[in-house]
Amino acid sequence: MNSRRKALPLTALLALALAGCASISPNAGFDDVQTEVSQRIDKRVQWRSGGTEDQEVAAEIAEMLKTELDVESAVQIALINNHELQATYESLGISQANLVQAGLLRNPVFDAAILFPSGGGGRAELDFGIAQDFLSLLYLPLNKRLAGAQFEAAKLRVNAAVLGLAFDVRSQFYRTQATTQMVELFQQVVTNTEASYGFARRLREAGNINDLVLYQERALYEESRLGLAAAETNLAVERERLSELMGLWGAESQWKIAPRLPEIPEGEPGTDGFEARAIEMSLSLAARRKQIEAAAGGLGYANATALIPSFEAGFQAEREESWERGPSFSFQIPLFDTGQARRFAARAQLRQAQAEYAASAVATRSAARTAYVALTSARDRALFVKNVVLPLRSRIVDQTFLQYNAMQVGVFQLLTAQRDQVAAARQYIETLRDYWIAKSGLQQIAAGGAAAMNNLRESMESASGSMSGGMARSSVISGSSFESVNQGGQ
């Protein structure tokens, strides 16, 4: 017969048996992730799989929620309870399965045929064969190295996701804290304007002021109530976002945090060599390097298999009148497909990985510089507002009130001074929030996290808007201070 038959030598059978013993660990690579996270941000991560450890994690979270959360405890809750992060951990299992698969030989193929004489009588012809692709055995080390590089890249991406979540939680924590402080500010404003409006009504009843003054006092009071309502709505939104990041819902979402942002510390750590450290620690760049390694391995495989993509050898046994047996071979003849397209694609993938690495390096350096600028800018603005603008606005209100009592200025000037004072207090809360978010961004990059450019740019844009608002005319500020309270903490 001229049909193709293949066989498998004993050595290949043994190799196949050994390769078939490979097993998959359910938590493969996660120990490395835990170690890396602990070293970089001193936090613990947990891959929740439904066992008794999950109950311990739930009890730990419940215990932390009994007390007032700080930013570090909020980050820790998120790292062990965020469900999106738990889904990211599954990519380790997928990548490890690919690694195990790359170390397995292809299964041998057994075939048999029984042919009966068409005219009847005579003996049936028997034909047996067993086959194995031997090139898969030769390229096994190359495939394993390629899959190993991809597995390492997957671990680095998971580490980056952990650090990214930590930064998101820190940023959202400070936004929520700033909005809480904004609510406290407007509660004080409502209390003060309510008292002022009540006093104005008594003066009107006594005939000491006219209706216009009374209406102006009431307008300020009603606007302050509107500002408080907007701030409370904004706070509810910010709390929900933080609860989502921490993976909390229902009764768990009734957590408490300190109502005010921390003050700016006395000094900042030096930033000498920070850009170089960002490059050295970058998880994104490390993952890109592994992708280059994998792409180079893919190119090597494409070159090696271009002319002979498969080679199979086997053993064939055939019986007609008597048994005939012997080796058999088969391989593809590259007449139409010479592997040129595969080699071209592999080279393009390698160049793509190299270009992506270069782009990521530029982005990391840019993020490091931007983070430093954002931090110093926010710090300078916050201290300026605290030490210069707030005392100045307070003195203006005091002097305006004295002149109002002396009938040298009207009620409109007094209301304008009070509104400007509220706007300055709001501005301080916003600059303080921007400082802590920028500081978190700097810490994120120093730990090797992905460049948080969007958050840093938002901080810089907030700085620009804050400064331009500070240079506007008083009448513009006073007219918009309550309308813009919606933006506090965002």
C-alpha positions as CSV (number, residue, x, y, z in Angstrom):
1,M,0.0,0.0,0.0
2,N,1.1,3.6,-0.6
3,S,-0.8,5.1,2.3
4,R,1.3,7.2,4.8
5,R,2.2,5.4,8.0
6,K,4.3,6.8,10.9
7,A,5.9,5.4,14.0
8,L,7.3,6.5,17.4
9,P,10.6,5.2,18.7
10,L,10.9,4.0,22.3
11,T,12.9,7.0,23.4
12,A,10.2,9.4,22.2
13,L,7.5,7.3,23.9
14,L,9.5,7.6,27.2
15,A,9.8,11.4,26.7
16,L,6.1,11.7,26.0
17,A,5.3,9.8,29.1
18,L,7.5,12.0,31.2
19,A,6.1,15.2,29.6
20,G,2.6,14.0,30.3
21,C,3.4,14.1,34.0
22,A,3.4,17.9,34.0
23,S,0.9,19.4,36.4
24,I,-0.6,22.9,36.9
25,S,-0.4,24.6,40.3
26,P,-3.5,26.6,41.1
27,N,-1.5,29.5,42.5
28,A,1.5,29.4,40.2
29,G,3.5,32.6,40.2
30,F,1.4,34.2,42.9
31,D,4.1,33.7,45.6
32,D,6.4,35.8,43.4
33,V,3.7,38.5,43.1
34,Q,3.2,38.5,46.9
35,T,6.9,38.9,47.5
36,E,7.3,41.7,44.9
37,V,4.3,43.6,46.3
38,S,5.5,43.3,49.8
39,Q,9.0,44.6,48.8
40,R,7.6,47.5,46.8
41,I,4.7,48.9,48.8
42,D,4.8,46.9,52.0
43,K,1.3,45.5,51.5
44,R,-0.2,42.0,51.4
45,V,-2.2,40.5,48.5
46,Q,-4.5,37.5,48.7
47,W,-5.8,35.3,45.9
48,R,-9.2,34.3,47.2
49,S,-10.2,30.8,46.1
50,G,-13.2,30.0,48.3
51,G,-11.2,28.2,51.1
52,T,-10.8,28.9,54.8
53,E,-8.3,31.7,54.0
54,D,-11.2,33.6,52.5
55,Q,-13.1,33.5,55.8
56,E,-10.0,34.8,57.5
57,V,-9.7,37.7,55.0
58,A,-13.4,38.6,55.5
59,A,-12.9,38.6,59.3
60,E,-9.8,40.8,58.9
61,I,-11.7,43.3,56.7
62,A,-14.6,43.4,59.2
63,E,-12.2,44.2,62.0
64,M,-10.6,47.0,60.1
65,L,-14.0,48.5,59.3
66,K,-14.8,48.8,63.0
67,T,-12.3,51.7,63.3
68,E,-11.8,54.9,61.3
69,L,-10.0,54.0,58.1
70,D,-6.8,55.8,57.1
71,V,-5.3,55.7,53.6
72,E,-3.1,52.7,54.3
73,S,-5.9,50.5,55.7
74,A,-8.1,51.5,52.7
75,V,-5.3,50.3,50.3
76,Q,-4.9,47.0,52.2
77,I,-8.6,46.3,52.1
78,A,-8.7,46.9,48.3
79,L,-5.7,44.7,47.7
80,I,-7.3,41.7,49.4
81,N,-10.9,42.4,48.4
82,N,-11.1,44.1,45.0
83,H,-12.9,41.7,42.7
84,E,-11.4,43.1,39.5
85,L,-8.0,42.5,40.9
86,Q,-9.0,38.9,41.8
87,A,-9.9,38.5,38.1
88,T,-6.5,39.8,37.1
89,Y,-4.9,37.0,39.2
90,E,-6.5,34.5,36.9
91,S,-4.2,35.6,34.1
92,L,-1.4,33.9,36.0
93,G,-3.3,30.6,35.7
94,I,-3.8,31.1,32.0
95,S,-0.2,32.0,31.4
96,Q,1.0,29.0,33.5
97,A,-1.3,26.7,31.6
98,N,0.4,28.0,28.3
99,L,3.8,27.3,29.9
100,V,2.9,23.8,30.8
101,Q,1.3,23.2,27.4
102,A,4.6,24.4,25.7
103,G,6.4,21.7,27.6
104,L,4.2,18.9,26.3
105,L,4.9,16.8,23.3
106,R,2.2,16.3,20.8
107,N,0.2,13.2,21.2
108,P,1.2,10.2,19.0
109,V,-1.2,9.2,16.3
110,F,-2.2,5.6,15.9
111,D,-4.1,4.4,12.8
112,A,-5.2,1.1,11.5
113,A,-6.9,-0.3,8.4
114,I,-8.5,-3.6,7.6
115,L,-9.1,-4.2,3.9
116,F,-11.2,-7.1,2.6
117,P,-10.8,-8.5,-0.9
118,S,-13.4,-7.1,-3.2
119,G,-14.2,-10.5,-4.8
120,G,-14.6,-12.3,-1.5
121,G,-12.3,-15.0,-0.2
122,G,-8.7,-14.6,0.7
123,R,-7.3,-13.0,3.8
124,A,-8.0,-9.5,4.9
125,E,-5.2,-7.1,4.6
126,L,-4.1,-5.5,7.9
127,D,-2.3,-2.2,8.2
128,F,-1.2,-0.6,11.4
129,G,0.9,2.5,12.2
130,I,1.9,4.8,15.0
131,A,3.2,8.4,14.4
132,Q,4.9,11.2,16.2
133,D,6.0,14.7,15.1
134,F,9.7,14.7,16.0
135,L,10.2,18.4,15.4
136,S,8.0,19.2,18.3
137,L,10.5,17.3,20.5
138,L,13.5,19.2,19.0
139,Y,11.8,22.6,19.5
140,L,10.5,21.8,22.9
141,P,13.2,23.8,24.8
142,L,12.6,26.8,22.5
143,N,8.8,26.7,23.0
144,K,9.3,26.5,26.8
145,R,11.7,29.5,26.9
146,L,9.1,31.5,24.8
147,A,6.2,30.5,27.1
148,G,8.4,31.1,30.2
149,A,9.1,34.7,29.1
150,Q,5.4,35.2,28.6
151,F,4.7,33.8,32.0
152,E,7.2,36.2,33.6
153,A,5.6,39.1,31.7
154,A,2.2,38.1,33.0
155,K,3.5,38.2,36.6
156,L,5.0,41.6,36.0
157,R,1.6,42.8,34.6
158,V,-0.2,41.5,37.7
159,N,2.3,43.3,39.9
160,A,1.7,46.5,37.9
161,A,-2.1,46.0,38.3
162,V,-1.7,45.7,42.1
163,L,0.4,49.0,42.2
164,G,-2.1,50.7,40.0
165,L,-5.0,49.8,42.2
166,A,-3.1,51.0,45.3
167,F,-2.6,54.4,43.6
168,D,-6.2,54.6,42.6
169,V,-7.3,53.9,46.1
170,R,-5.0,56.5,47.6
171,S,-6.1,59.1,45.1
172,Q,-9.8,58.3,45.6
173,F,-9.3,58.3,49.4
174,Y,-7.9,61.8,49.3
175,R,-10.7,63.0,47.0
176,T,-13.3,61.6,49.4
177,Q,-11.5,63.1,52.3
178,A,-11.4,66.5,50.6
179,T,-15.1,66.3,49.7
180,T,-15.8,65.4,53.4
181,Q,-13.9,68.5,54.4
182,M,-15.8,70.5,51.8
183,V,-19.1,69.4,53.4
184,E,-17.8,70.5,56.8
185,L,-16.9,73.9,55.3
186,F,-20.4,74.4,53.9
187,Q,-22.0,73.3,57.0
188,Q,-20.2,76.1,58.8
189,V,-21.2,78.5,56.1
190,V,-24.8,77.5,56.4
191,T,-24.7,77.9,60.2
192,N,-23.2,81.4,59.9
193,T,-25.4,82.6,57.1
194,E,-28.5,81.3,58.9
195,A,-27.5,83.2,62.0
196,S,-26.8,86.3,59.9
197,Y,-30.2,86.0,58.1
198,G,-32.0,85.6,61.4
199,F,-30.3,88.7,62.8
200,A,-31.2,90.6,59.6
201,R,-34.9,89.7,60.0
202,R,-34.9,91.1,63.6
203,L,-33.3,94.3,62.3
204,R,-35.9,94.6,59.6
205,E,-38.7,94.1,62.1
206,A,-37.2,96.9,64.1
207,G,-37.0,99.1,61.0
208,N,-33.2,99.4,61.0
209,I,-32.6,97.9,57.5
210,N,-34.6,97.9,54.4
211,D,-36.0,94.9,52.3
212,L,-33.0,94.9,49.9
213,V,-30.6,94.2,52.7
214,L,-32.8,91.5,54.1
215,Y,-33.2,89.9,50.7
216,Q,-29.4,89.9,50.1
217,E,-28.9,88.2,53.5
218,R,-31.5,85.6,52.6
219,A,-29.9,85.0,49.1
220,L,-26.6,84.3,50.7
221,Y,-28.2,81.9,53.2
222,E,-30.2,80.0,50.4
223,E,-27.1,79.8,48.2
224,S,-25.1,78.3,51.1
225,R,-27.8,75.7,51.5
226,L,-27.6,74.9,47.8
227,G,-23.8,74.6,48.1
228,L,-24.1,72.3,51.0
229,A,-26.6,70.1,49.2
230,A,-24.3,69.9,46.2
231,A,-21.3,69.0,48.4
232,E,-23.2,66.3,50.1
233,T,-24.2,64.8,46.8
234,N,-20.7,64.9,45.6
235,L,-19.5,63.2,48.8
236,A,-22.0,60.4,48.3
237,V,-20.6,59.8,44.8
238,E,-17.0,59.9,46.0
239,R,-17.7,57.4,48.8
240,E,-19.4,55.0,46.4
241,R,-16.3,55.1,44.1
242,L,-14.0,54.4,47.1
243,S,-16.3,51.6,48.2
244,E,-16.1,50.1,44.7
245,L,-12.3,50.1,44.7
246,M,-12.3,48.5,48.1
247,G,-14.8,45.9,47.0
248,L,-17.3,46.9,49.7
249,W,-21.1,47.0,49.5
250,G,-24.2,47.0,51.7
251,A,-23.5,47.4,55.4
252,E,-19.7,47.3,54.7
253,S,-20.0,50.6,52.8
254,Q,-20.8,52.5,56.0
255,W,-17.1,52.9,56.8
256,K,-15.6,56.1,58.4
257,I,-12.6,58.1,57.6
258,A,-11.0,61.2,59.1
259,P,-13.0,64.2,58.0
260,R,-10.0,66.4,57.1
261,L,-7.0,66.0,54.9
262,P,-3.6,65.8,56.6
263,E,-1.6,69.0,56.7
264,I,1.5,69.2,54.5
265,P,4.6,67.8,56.2
266,E,7.5,70.0,57.0
267,G,10.0,68.6,54.4
268,E,10.0,66.5,51.3
269,P,12.5,63.7,50.5
270,G,15.1,64.6,47.9
271,T,14.4,63.7,44.3
272,D,18.0,63.2,43.1
273,G,18.2,60.3,40.7
274,F,14.4,59.9,40.8
275,E,14.1,59.6,37.0
276,A,16.8,56.8,36.9
277,R,15.1,55.0,39.8
278,A,11.8,55.2,38.0
279,I,13.4,53.5,35.0
280,E,15.1,50.9,37.1
281,M,12.0,50.0,39.1
282,S,9.4,50.2,36.3
283,L,7.3,47.1,36.1
284,S,6.0,48.2,32.7
285,L,9.5,48.3,31.3
286,A,10.4,44.9,32.8
287,A,7.3,43.4,31.2
288,R,8.2,45.0,27.9
289,R,11.7,43.4,28.1
290,K,10.1,40.0,28.6
291,Q,7.8,40.7,25.6
292,I,11.0,41.4,23.5
293,E,12.5,38.2,24.7
294,A,9.3,36.3,23.8
295,A,9.2,38.0,20.4
296,A,12.8,37.1,19.7
297,G,12.0,33.5,20.6
298,G,9.1,33.6,18.2
299,L,11.3,34.8,15.4
300,G,13.8,32.0,16.1
301,Y,11.0,29.5,16.0
302,A,9.7,30.9,12.7
303,N,13.2,30.8,11.1
304,A,13.8,27.2,12.4
305,T,10.5,25.9,11.0
306,A,10.4,27.8,7.8
307,L,11.7,25.1,5.4
308,I,10.6,22.0,7.3
309,P,7.6,22.9,9.4
310,S,7.0,19.3,10.4
311,F,8.9,16.0,10.3
312,E,7.3,12.8,11.4
313,A,8.8,9.4,11.8
314,G,7.1,6.2,12.7
315,F,6.8,2.5,12.5
316,Q,4.5,0.7,10.1
317,A,3.3,-2.9,10.1
318,E,1.4,-4.4,7.2
319,R,0.1,-7.9,6.6
320,E,-1.0,-9.3,3.2
321,E,0.3,-12.9,2.9
322,S,2.9,-12.3,5.6
323,W,3.8,-9.5,8.0
324,E,5.9,-6.7,6.7
325,R,7.2,-4.0,9.0
326,G,9.6,-1.1,9.0
327,P,10.2,2.6,9.6
328,S,8.3,5.3,7.8
329,F,9.0,9.1,7.4
330,S,7.1,12.0,6.2
331,F,7.7,15.8,6.0
332,Q,6.2,18.8,4.2
333,I,7.7,20.0,1.0
334,P,7.9,23.8,1.0
335,L,6.7,24.4,-2.5
336,F,3.9,26.9,-1.9
337,D,4.5,28.0,1.7
338,T,8.1,28.7,2.3
339,G,7.5,30.3,5.7
340,Q,8.3,33.8,4.4
341,A,5.0,35.3,5.8
342,R,5.6,33.7,9.2
343,R,9.2,35.1,9.3
344,F,8.0,38.5,8.2
345,A,5.3,38.6,10.9
346,A,7.7,37.4,13.6
347,R,10.3,40.2,12.7
348,A,7.5,42.8,12.7
349,Q,6.4,41.6,16.2
350,L,9.9,41.9,17.5
351,R,10.3,45.4,16.1
352,Q,6.9,46.3,17.6
353,A,8.0,45.0,21.0
354,Q,11.2,47.0,20.8
355,A,9.4,50.2,19.8
356,E,6.8,49.7,22.6
357,Y,9.7,49.4,25.1
358,A,11.2,52.7,23.8
359,A,7.9,54.4,24.0
360,S,7.3,53.1,27.5
361,A,10.7,54.3,28.7
362,V,10.0,57.8,27.4
363,A,6.5,57.7,29.1
364,T,8.1,56.6,32.4
365,R,10.7,59.4,32.3
366,S,8.0,61.9,31.5
367,A,5.8,60.7,34.2
368,A,8.6,60.9,36.8
369,R,9.3,64.5,35.8
370,T,5.5,65.4,35.7
371,A,4.9,63.8,39.1
372,Y,7.7,65.9,40.6
373,V,6.4,69.1,39.0
374,A,2.8,68.3,40.2
375,L,4.0,67.7,43.7
376,T,6.1,70.8,44.1
377,S,3.4,72.9,42.4
378,A,0.7,71.6,44.7
379,R,2.8,72.0,47.8
380,D,3.7,75.6,46.9
381,R,0.1,76.5,46.1
382,A,-1.3,74.9,49.2
383,L,1.2,76.7,51.5
384,F,0.7,80.0,49.7
385,V,-3.1,79.8,50.2
386,K,-2.7,78.7,53.8
387,N,-0.1,81.3,54.8
388,V,-1.1,84.3,52.5
389,V,-4.5,84.1,51.0
390,L,-6.5,82.7,53.9
391,P,-5.2,85.2,56.5
392,L,-5.6,88.0,54.0
393,R,-9.2,87.1,53.3
394,S,-9.9,86.9,57.0
395,R,-8.6,90.3,57.6
396,I,-10.6,91.7,54.6
397,V,-13.8,90.2,56.2
398,D,-13.0,91.7,59.6
399,Q,-12.2,95.2,58.2
400,T,-15.3,95.1,55.9
401,F,-17.5,94.2,58.8
402,L,-16.1,97.1,60.9
403,Q,-16.7,99.5,58.0
404,Y,-20.2,98.0,57.5
405,N,-21.0,98.7,61.1
406,A,-19.7,102.2,60.7
407,M,-22.0,102.5,57.6
408,Q,-18.9,103.2,55.3
409,V,-19.7,100.2,53.0
410,G,-22.9,98.5,52.0
411,V,-24.1,95.0,52.6
412,F,-23.0,94.0,49.1
413,Q,-19.4,94.6,49.9
414,L,-19.7,92.6,53.1
415,L,-21.3,89.7,51.3
416,T,-18.6,89.8,48.6
417,A,-15.9,89.6,51.3
418,Q,-17.6,86.7,53.0
419,R,-18.0,84.8,49.7
420,D,-14.4,85.4,48.8
421,Q,-13.4,84.0,52.2
422,V,-15.4,80.8,51.5
423,A,-13.8,80.6,48.0
424,A,-10.3,80.8,49.5
425,A,-11.1,78.1,52.1
426,R,-12.4,75.9,49.3
427,Q,-9.3,76.7,47.2
428,Y,-7.1,75.5,50.1
429,I,-8.9,72.2,50.4
430,E,-8.5,71.6,46.7
431,T,-4.8,72.4,46.7
432,L,-4.3,70.2,49.7
433,R,-6.1,67.4,47.9
434,D,-3.9,67.9,44.8
435,Y,-0.8,67.7,46.9
436,W,-1.6,64.4,48.4
437,I,-2.7,62.9,45.1
438,A,0.5,64.2,43.5
439,K,2.5,62.7,46.4
440,S,0.8,59.3,45.8
441,G,1.7,59.5,42.1
442,L,5.3,60.1,43.0
443,Q,5.3,57.1,45.4
444,Q,3.6,55.0,42.7
445,I,6.3,55.7,40.1
446,A,9.1,55.2,42.7
447,A,7.7,51.8,43.5
448,G,7.6,50.8,39.8
449,G,4.0,51.4,39.0
450,A,2.7,52.4,35.6
451,A,2.9,56.1,34.8
452,A,-0.3,57.7,36.2
453,M,-0.3,60.5,33.6
454,N,-4.0,61.1,33.6
455,N,-4.2,61.7,37.3
456,L,-1.1,63.9,37.3
457,R,-2.4,65.9,34.4
458,E,-5.7,66.4,36.2
459,S,-3.8,67.7,39.2
460,M,-1.9,70.2,37.0
461,E,-5.1,71.3,35.3
462,S,-6.6,71.8,38.7
463,A,-3.6,74.0,39.6
464,S,-4.1,76.1,36.5
465,G,-7.8,76.6,37.2
466,S,-7.2,77.4,40.8
467,M,-4.6,80.0,40.0
468,S,-6.6,81.6,37.3
469,G,-9.6,81.7,39.6
470,G,-7.4,83.4,42.3
471,M,-6.5,86.2,39.9
472,A,-10.0,86.9,38.8
473,R,-12.0,89.9,40.1
474,S,-13.7,89.5,43.5
475,S,-17.1,89.9,41.9
476,V,-16.5,87.0,39.6
477,I,-15.3,84.8,42.5
478,S,-18.2,85.7,44.7
479,G,-20.6,85.0,42.0
480,S,-19.3,81.6,41.2
481,S,-18.0,80.3,44.6
482,F,-21.2,78.4,45.5
483,E,-21.9,77.3,41.9
484,S,-18.5,75.6,41.7
485,V,-18.7,73.7,44.9
486,N,-19.8,70.7,42.9
487,Q,-16.3,70.4,41.8
488,G,-14.8,70.2,45.2
489,G,-12.8,66.9,45.8
490,Q,-13.0,65.8,42.2
